[in-house]
Amino acid sequence: MQWVADTPEERRIQRVREYLGLEGATVLQPAPFLDAINLSGRYFIGLGALDMRVEGHGHGVNFGNKAGARAESALPAVQGLLRKKASQADIAERYMRLTTPDMTAQNRGREFEKLWRDVLDSYGWKTKKFRIPGEENDFTAIYQGLHILGEVRWFDEPMNGAKMREFLAKLDPRPQTIGLFISYSGVDQGALSVVRRAVNSKTIVIFNKTDIDKVMNGSNPGSIFDEKLRDSYDYIFEPRARARYAELADHARHILGDGELDTPSPVTYRHPGAVIGGSHGSTSLEGCD
């Protein structure tokens, strides 16, 4: 008993392992952060070798069964984590391959779009590839009940306002749909202005290269999407945005003459025979720069 009292626990465990011929790496912990079992009233070191083996075996089997049951219940989660890490590594590798100079622009664009659908699917976005005659759509997706229309572009130059207007035209006949525009080269100020002016009727979330790099290296695209979507809506109520809307309204008054002006929202108003900021048969404020 004196040896037990005077010898540190780590040293006692080491002595027992040496006696039993066990390597440290082969010993399964009986519980997290627990290397050995100390039972009050048991004086194993005072037993003979045979008794120590018998006692130790009995206790080892008991705690080994418990540890095995914990390992078995945790196995699905561990396997899922390993699959997720393998998937993230594959995504990062595919993304890096897109930067190789020997890939054609057409192949790069096609592979970039497919990569994004695979990434979003891995987070449960349920993407769907489809085509409408006369219209090129990369994919649709469902994210937290939101219907998403996505386009993926890899060009050398930032996307401009004309490209955003084309995308808005695709969104226009789709009710309750949010646009996700993913551009490796980003967008220029003109494109950003188009998107902000249209947010009252159609919303576009833009992923630039910084966002793309984050997602391809393991960040959740949903978290980035949520933050950018909130920023898009909050922009309406920023003082500079309201000032810009007032400026556009004044410009529209000049164009429309004495027509009736109704402003139920910052960027939507009506004039006989035209709906500005509306849908069918509409005239857009995008042209009033």
Steps between C-alpha positions, in 0.01 A plus 500: 500500500789733570621462138154596375493802728851619419518429125341744250213356298679526165794305641273230644323464162834477324622227741187293441530538122862393514411200714219394266708568187257756357592778259342835575350536151312170529321587825144626454399760757217365719342846483591838352800649679535188712801272464440269795235389748562548868268299726491585866590209725683310225871446545603348166870554549487278807350210301694229336558514128222252418245673722594835350443366150162353597382815678634723229340292225158515664507874546650548155223300330231693685632843410609381155141402419380843608767674292414277203132590526589870501725452199227313311241771567745772395608320182235651265590852610870430459443351154289801402773737614760308300280508189449874544874561532568285194233689305647836603846387395364388163320832451814699580702288258245539219496874557877521475497302175279767344786748522733293282581679170452190284120498557286670236265778604197292399607197700592717796158664503322165472706340777464807723123481474496127573730554796260753647203270463695225679603739777147627558358146490745398773334764720146388411405767245343243263624653176341417166646553155252588228476691176229717349510553122670830427622540857812373673446429868770333701280356776216549742519411868291489815663652807301530825177516301632767261495435127839594353596563138876479468752600236870421520754698298879482466630789291809717510305827529236595761139456395334829399155652524386347170569151633299577816210625290504172307487309827218719633304427181523129584382563854211723397249227401590286802299599808661472842840416351832638621795520264843369594766635267842341552778685319868408532594844369241681711278780371567863420330803655247519221385144564476567872288809436263300280458238770435755772243690297310179429491365857147634556364257241773239447792408720841382389770374733851525355787269593838646403843337504545554874172317568587229250838439663337469842243246382753294305713478814225373727277794598125444495351680196171539687658724764651726233174504305298596810727792583504634145123462467449702817739767373303519175174571681656728763644716224151632421483671838847651499494882470712504185268249333189699584668812363581313179139379469378860538743609231370229265142599571572863415665388178197286417267796559698691243461214249130434567389861506171565677409136549368382833783401732432241766780376729376212714862387528835673448543398137157408362259755357238515230421712198214456253600227258821401673615328813846593613673236707217256427489179299293450186522794260721683746752777461800475731677772692823333402514722194469821700866552589 
